[in-house]
Amino acid sequence: METTKAQELFQDVSELSGSKGILPSQDIRQLIRAGRISAIQEISMDQVQPASIDLRLGREAFRVRASFLPGRSSTLVSKAAADDLLVAKVELSEHTHTLLEAGKVYVIPLMESLALPSDVLGIANPKSTTGRLDIFTRLLTDCGEEFERVPKGYSGKLYVEIVSRTFPIRVRAGMKLNQLRFVRGSQAPAGDGALREARDDLLVQDGDNGSSQVPVNRGWLITVDLQGSGEAAIVAYKARKYAPPIELDRVGYYDVAEFWEAIPRPKFGRLILDPDGFYLLASKRPVRVPSDRAAEMMPYDPAMGEFRVHYAGFFDPGFGYGTQGEIQGTRAVLEVRAHEIPVLLEDDQLVGRLNYYKMAGVPDKIYGLTIGSSYQQQGLALSKQFKKPA
């Protein structure tokens, strides 16, 4: 009896990890083979990360007057191209760079499309480099009603909204600014009781900064480091306004001082954030993510002040941990912006929460240098486009 295409897809998807949770790298490749993830240009296996897939910019961009959601009655492109919203349509090439101006809103169709199984949803976030450059991205779907969420069973195109908040950027078609993870079932974080039980595995024993000192309250509480190390410690970088454009595919190319103000350890352990300034800081304590878990940094509770931390808040399995726990933690780089009013930060002050999520299976590739990860065992690190200190 001849096997139909639908039966082939069903058989392929049935080979996914049986557990609920975030789908690991091998399951993402299976979705690609099954045609559940497709693209106008062949998908490279380098796009597949331990718990997500990198999404690529398509060949056109719509500069629009304002951010928007398409709603159920219209496709995203038809709304972006409407006369009352469209400012300009820009072609993107894979060989030459196109300037995206700072502070302007762009909507770009992505190369990838989806045909998700009925029990799998998608959740997107900016890549780490994107967040460290203060590039705000949000995934959209046709007729969707939420940013950064792809409903279970969604079939259709994907789009990204881009606002580079500080720096003008130069991009090409095929560049990867955001990533998408897939979840079978609902995504609920590990409870505080489970985190306490796993404390010795998740946290680094480090004297005064050891695991016994880290409180748990709806996730690990992440605090900021304003002490640093060494006599002339740099504890933060503040983005300079009116800097020149950054080509995103350059690595180790740009002089730090042209784009960032380095802030040394404050005398009294306090730092005042300027309204709408963008800062990079480091967490007080290292973060560890075992290979059977992923983690996400949750923003500072808006009820406690006008403050935003960590735009690119997803941590892959193996971050600060390795395959068997051989890495003793990696400090999280915090992307921080105060809104409207100055905000006082003090050393070891709460700035966010880290939630852990179950993987549906252990990925067959783990975050680290062997797969091209840029920030394993980092300190207070700028994005990869900048020269490293001598």
C-alpha positions as CSV (number, residue, x, y, z in Angstrom):
1,M,0.0,0.0,0.0
2,E,1.4,3.4,-1.0
3,T,2.3,5.7,1.9
4,T,0.7,9.2,1.6
5,K,2.6,12.4,2.4
6,A,0.4,13.0,5.4
7,Q,1.2,9.5,6.7
8,E,4.9,10.2,6.2
9,L,4.6,13.4,8.2
10,F,2.7,11.7,11.0
11,Q,5.3,9.0,11.2
12,D,8.1,11.5,11.3
13,V,6.6,13.6,14.0
14,S,5.8,10.5,16.0
15,E,9.5,10.0,16.4
16,L,9.9,13.1,18.5
17,S,10.9,12.7,22.2
18,G,7.8,11.5,24.0
19,S,8.0,13.7,27.1
20,K,6.5,17.1,27.5
21,G,8.8,20.1,27.6
22,I,11.1,22.1,25.4
23,L,12.1,20.1,22.3
24,P,15.8,19.3,22.1
25,S,18.0,19.8,19.0
26,Q,17.5,16.3,17.6
27,D,13.7,16.9,17.7
28,I,14.1,20.2,15.9
29,R,16.0,18.5,13.1
30,Q,13.2,15.9,12.9
31,L,10.7,18.7,12.5
32,I,12.8,20.0,9.6
33,R,13.0,16.6,8.0
34,A,9.2,16.2,8.3
35,G,8.6,19.6,6.6
36,R,7.1,21.1,9.8
37,I,9.9,23.7,9.6
38,S,10.6,24.8,6.1
39,A,12.2,27.8,4.4
40,I,12.6,29.5,1.0
41,Q,16.3,28.7,1.3
42,E,17.8,25.5,2.6
43,I,18.0,25.3,6.3
44,S,21.5,24.9,7.6
45,M,22.0,22.5,10.6
46,D,24.1,25.2,12.1
47,Q,20.9,27.1,12.7
48,V,19.8,24.4,15.2
49,Q,20.8,25.2,18.7
50,P,20.5,22.9,21.8
51,A,16.9,24.0,22.4
52,S,16.0,26.4,19.6
53,I,16.4,27.2,15.9
54,D,17.9,30.5,14.6
55,L,15.6,32.3,12.3
56,R,16.9,34.2,9.2
57,L,15.9,37.6,7.8
58,G,14.2,37.4,4.4
59,R,14.8,39.5,1.4
60,E,12.6,42.6,2.0
61,A,11.8,44.9,4.9
62,F,8.9,47.1,5.6
63,R,9.6,50.3,7.5
64,V,6.4,51.2,9.3
65,R,5.2,54.1,11.4
66,A,4.4,52.1,14.5
67,S,4.5,48.7,16.0
68,F,1.3,46.7,15.6
69,L,-0.4,43.3,15.9
70,P,-2.2,42.1,12.7
71,G,-5.3,40.7,14.4
72,R,-7.4,37.8,13.1
73,S,-8.8,39.6,10.1
74,S,-5.6,40.5,8.2
75,T,-2.3,39.1,7.2
76,L,0.8,40.8,8.5
77,V,2.2,41.9,5.2
78,S,-1.1,43.4,4.0
79,K,-1.2,45.5,7.2
80,A,2.4,46.5,7.0
81,A,2.0,47.6,3.4
82,A,-1.1,49.6,4.0
83,D,-0.8,53.3,2.9
84,D,-1.5,54.7,6.3
85,L,1.3,52.6,8.0
86,L,4.0,52.0,5.4
87,V,6.9,54.4,5.3
88,A,9.1,52.5,2.9
89,K,9.8,49.1,1.5
90,V,13.4,48.1,1.4
91,E,15.1,45.2,-0.4
92,L,17.5,43.1,1.5
93,S,20.4,41.3,-0.3
94,E,22.5,38.4,1.0
95,H,25.6,40.1,-0.4
96,T,25.4,43.7,0.5
97,H,24.3,45.4,3.7
98,T,21.2,47.5,4.3
99,L,21.0,50.2,6.9
100,L,18.3,50.0,9.6
101,E,18.1,53.4,11.3
102,A,18.1,53.6,15.1
103,G,14.6,54.1,16.7
104,K,12.7,53.1,13.5
105,V,10.3,50.2,13.3
106,Y,10.9,47.5,10.7
107,V,8.9,44.4,9.9
108,I,10.8,41.7,8.0
109,P,9.4,38.4,6.7
110,L,11.6,35.6,7.8
111,M,12.9,32.8,5.5
112,E,11.4,30.1,7.7
113,S,7.7,28.9,7.8
114,L,6.0,26.5,10.1
115,A,3.4,23.7,10.1
116,L,3.4,22.8,13.7
117,P,1.9,19.6,15.2
118,S,-1.3,20.2,17.2
119,D,0.4,19.7,20.5
120,V,3.5,21.9,19.9
121,L,3.7,25.6,20.4
122,G,6.6,28.1,19.7
123,I,8.2,30.7,21.9
124,A,10.7,33.2,20.5
125,N,13.3,35.5,21.9
126,P,16.2,37.7,20.6
127,K,19.6,36.0,20.4
128,S,22.2,37.0,23.0
129,T,24.2,39.2,20.6
130,T,21.0,41.0,19.5
131,G,20.1,41.8,23.1
132,R,23.6,43.1,24.0
133,L,23.3,45.6,21.1
134,D,20.0,46.9,22.3
135,I,18.2,45.6,19.3
136,F,14.6,44.9,20.2
137,T,13.0,42.1,18.2
138,R,9.6,40.4,18.4
139,L,8.3,37.5,16.4
140,L,4.9,37.8,14.7
141,T,2.6,35.4,12.9
142,D,-0.2,35.9,10.5
143,C,-3.5,36.7,12.2
144,G,-1.8,36.3,15.6
145,E,-2.7,38.1,18.7
146,E,0.6,37.8,20.7
147,F,4.2,38.8,20.1
148,E,6.8,36.0,20.6
149,R,4.2,33.2,20.6
150,V,3.3,30.7,17.9
151,P,0.1,28.9,18.7
152,K,-0.1,25.1,18.7
153,G,-0.8,23.8,15.2
154,Y,0.1,27.1,13.5
155,S,0.7,26.8,9.8
156,G,2.1,29.8,8.0
157,K,4.8,32.4,7.6
158,L,6.9,34.1,10.3
159,Y,7.9,37.7,10.7
160,V,10.1,39.7,12.9
161,E,9.6,43.3,14.2
162,I,13.0,45.1,14.7
163,V,13.7,48.3,16.5
164,S,17.4,49.0,17.1
165,R,17.1,51.2,20.2
166,T,20.6,52.7,20.3
167,F,22.8,51.9,17.3
168,P,22.1,52.1,13.6
169,I,22.8,48.6,12.2
170,R,23.7,47.1,8.8
171,V,22.0,43.8,8.0
172,R,21.8,41.3,5.2
173,A,19.2,38.7,4.1
174,G,20.0,35.5,6.0
175,M,21.2,37.1,9.2
176,K,20.0,35.6,12.4
177,L,18.6,38.0,15.1
178,N,16.1,35.9,16.9
179,Q,15.5,32.3,17.7
180,L,12.5,30.0,18.3
181,R,12.0,27.1,20.7
182,F,9.3,24.5,20.6
183,V,7.3,23.2,23.5
184,R,5.1,20.1,23.8
185,G,2.4,20.7,26.3
186,S,2.4,23.8,28.6
187,Q,5.6,25.5,29.6
188,A,5.6,25.8,33.4
189,P,8.8,26.7,35.3
190,A,10.2,24.4,38.0
191,G,8.7,25.3,41.4
192,D,10.8,26.7,44.3
193,G,10.8,23.4,46.1
194,A,12.3,21.7,43.1
195,L,14.9,24.4,42.8
196,R,15.9,24.1,46.4
197,E,16.3,20.3,46.0
198,A,18.6,20.9,43.0
199,R,20.5,23.8,44.6
200,D,23.9,22.1,44.8
201,D,23.7,21.2,41.1
202,L,22.4,24.5,39.8
203,L,24.6,26.9,41.8
204,V,28.3,27.3,42.4
205,Q,29.8,26.9,45.9
206,D,31.8,30.1,46.0
207,G,32.4,31.4,49.5
208,D,30.2,34.4,50.3
209,N,28.7,34.0,46.8
210,G,27.9,30.3,47.3
211,S,24.6,28.5,46.8
212,S,23.6,28.9,50.5
213,Q,23.4,32.7,50.0
214,V,21.0,32.6,47.0
215,P,17.3,33.0,47.9
216,V,14.5,31.4,45.9
217,N,11.2,33.2,45.3
218,R,9.4,32.3,42.2
219,G,12.8,31.3,40.7
220,W,16.4,32.0,41.5
221,L,16.8,35.7,42.4
222,I,19.4,37.3,40.2
223,T,21.3,40.2,41.7
224,V,23.7,42.7,40.1
225,D,27.5,42.9,40.6
226,L,28.8,46.4,41.3
227,Q,32.1,45.2,42.9
228,G,33.8,43.4,40.0
229,S,37.3,42.1,40.4
230,G,40.7,43.7,40.4
231,E,41.8,47.2,41.4
232,A,40.3,48.9,38.3
233,A,37.3,46.8,37.9
234,I,34.8,47.7,35.1
235,V,31.3,46.9,36.4
236,A,29.2,48.3,33.6
237,Y,29.1,49.6,30.1
238,K,26.8,52.4,29.0
239,A,25.9,52.7,25.3
240,R,26.9,55.9,23.7
241,K,24.2,57.7,21.6
242,Y,24.9,58.9,18.1
243,A,27.5,56.2,17.4
244,P,28.2,55.1,13.8
245,P,26.4,52.0,12.3
246,I,27.4,48.5,13.2
247,E,27.7,45.7,10.6
248,L,26.3,42.7,12.5
249,D,28.5,40.1,10.8
250,R,31.8,41.7,11.8
251,V,33.5,39.9,14.7
252,G,36.1,41.6,17.0
253,Y,36.1,44.6,14.7
254,Y,34.9,47.7,16.5
255,D,36.7,49.8,19.1
256,V,34.8,49.6,22.4
257,A,35.3,53.3,23.4
258,E,33.6,54.6,20.3
259,F,30.3,52.8,21.2
260,W,30.5,52.3,25.0
261,E,31.4,54.2,28.1
262,A,33.1,51.9,30.6
263,I,32.0,52.5,34.2
264,P,34.4,51.5,36.9
265,R,33.5,50.2,40.4
266,P,31.5,53.0,42.1
267,K,33.0,54.3,45.3
268,F,30.0,53.6,47.5
269,G,28.7,50.5,45.7
270,R,25.9,52.5,44.0
271,L,25.2,53.3,40.4
272,I,22.5,55.7,39.1
273,L,21.0,54.7,35.8
274,D,20.1,57.6,33.5
275,P,16.5,57.7,32.2
276,D,16.3,55.6,28.9
277,G,20.0,54.8,29.1
278,F,21.1,51.3,28.0
279,Y,23.6,49.4,30.2
280,L,25.3,46.1,30.3
281,L,26.1,44.7,33.8
282,A,26.9,41.2,35.2
283,S,25.1,39.0,37.7
284,K,26.6,38.8,41.1
285,R,26.7,35.0,41.0
286,P,27.3,32.5,38.2
287,V,24.5,30.7,36.5
288,R,24.4,27.0,35.7
289,V,21.9,25.3,33.4
290,P,22.2,21.4,33.3
291,S,21.8,19.6,30.0
292,D,18.2,18.4,30.8
293,R,17.0,22.0,31.6
294,A,16.7,25.4,29.9
295,A,16.3,28.7,31.7
296,E,14.9,32.1,31.1
297,M,15.6,35.4,32.8
298,M,12.3,37.1,33.8
299,P,12.2,40.9,33.8
300,Y,12.2,42.8,37.1
301,D,8.6,43.0,38.4
302,P,7.1,46.2,37.0
303,A,5.1,46.6,40.2
304,M,8.5,47.4,41.9
305,G,9.6,50.2,39.6
306,E,10.2,51.4,36.0
307,F,13.0,49.0,35.1
308,R,13.7,46.4,32.5
309,V,16.4,43.7,32.6
310,H,17.6,41.2,30.0
311,Y,15.9,41.4,26.6
312,A,17.5,38.2,25.4
313,G,16.7,36.1,28.4
314,F,17.0,32.5,27.3
315,F,19.8,30.2,28.4
316,D,20.4,27.0,26.5
317,P,21.1,23.6,28.1
318,G,24.7,23.5,29.2
319,F,25.2,27.2,29.7
320,G,27.7,27.6,32.6
321,Y,27.5,23.8,33.1
322,G,28.8,21.9,30.2
323,T,27.9,18.3,29.4
324,Q,28.6,16.7,32.8
325,G,28.8,19.7,35.1
326,E,32.5,20.3,34.3
327,I,32.0,24.1,34.0
328,Q,31.6,25.9,37.3
329,G,29.2,28.6,36.3
330,T,29.0,31.6,33.9
331,R,27.9,35.0,35.0
332,A,24.8,36.3,33.2
333,V,25.2,39.6,31.3
334,L,22.3,41.8,32.2
335,E,20.8,44.2,29.6
336,V,19.3,46.9,31.6
337,R,17.3,50.0,30.8
338,A,15.6,52.5,33.2
339,H,12.5,54.2,31.9
340,E,11.5,57.9,32.4
341,I,13.2,58.4,35.8
342,P,16.7,57.8,37.2
343,V,17.1,54.5,39.0
344,L,19.6,53.8,41.8
345,L,21.2,50.3,41.7
346,E,23.2,49.0,44.7
347,D,25.6,46.1,44.7
348,D,23.9,42.7,45.1
349,Q,20.4,44.3,44.5
350,L,17.7,42.1,43.0
351,V,17.3,42.8,39.2
352,G,15.5,39.7,37.9
353,R,14.5,36.0,38.4
354,L,15.8,33.0,36.6
355,N,13.2,30.3,35.9
356,Y,14.2,26.7,34.9
357,Y,12.2,24.6,32.4
358,K,12.2,20.9,31.7
359,M,13.5,19.7,28.3
360,A,11.6,17.0,26.6
361,G,14.9,15.2,26.1
362,V,18.6,15.8,26.6
363,P,19.9,17.7,23.5
364,D,22.5,15.9,21.4
365,K,24.4,19.2,21.2
366,I,25.1,21.3,24.3
367,Y,25.8,25.1,24.6
368,G,29.6,25.7,24.3
369,L,32.5,26.6,22.1
370,T,32.2,23.3,20.2
371,I,29.0,24.5,18.5
372,G,30.2,28.1,18.1
373,S,28.6,29.6,21.2
374,S,30.1,33.0,21.9
375,Y,29.5,33.5,25.6
376,Q,30.4,30.4,27.6
377,Q,32.5,31.2,30.7
378,Q,32.1,34.9,30.0
379,G,32.5,37.8,32.4
380,L,31.0,41.2,31.7
381,A,31.3,40.6,27.9
382,L,30.2,42.9,25.1
383,S,28.7,41.5,22.0
384,K,31.1,39.7,19.6
385,Q,31.3,42.6,17.2
386,F,33.7,44.5,19.5
387,K,37.4,44.0,20.1
388,K,38.3,42.1,23.3
389,P,40.5,43.8,25.9
390,A,44.2,43.2,25.3
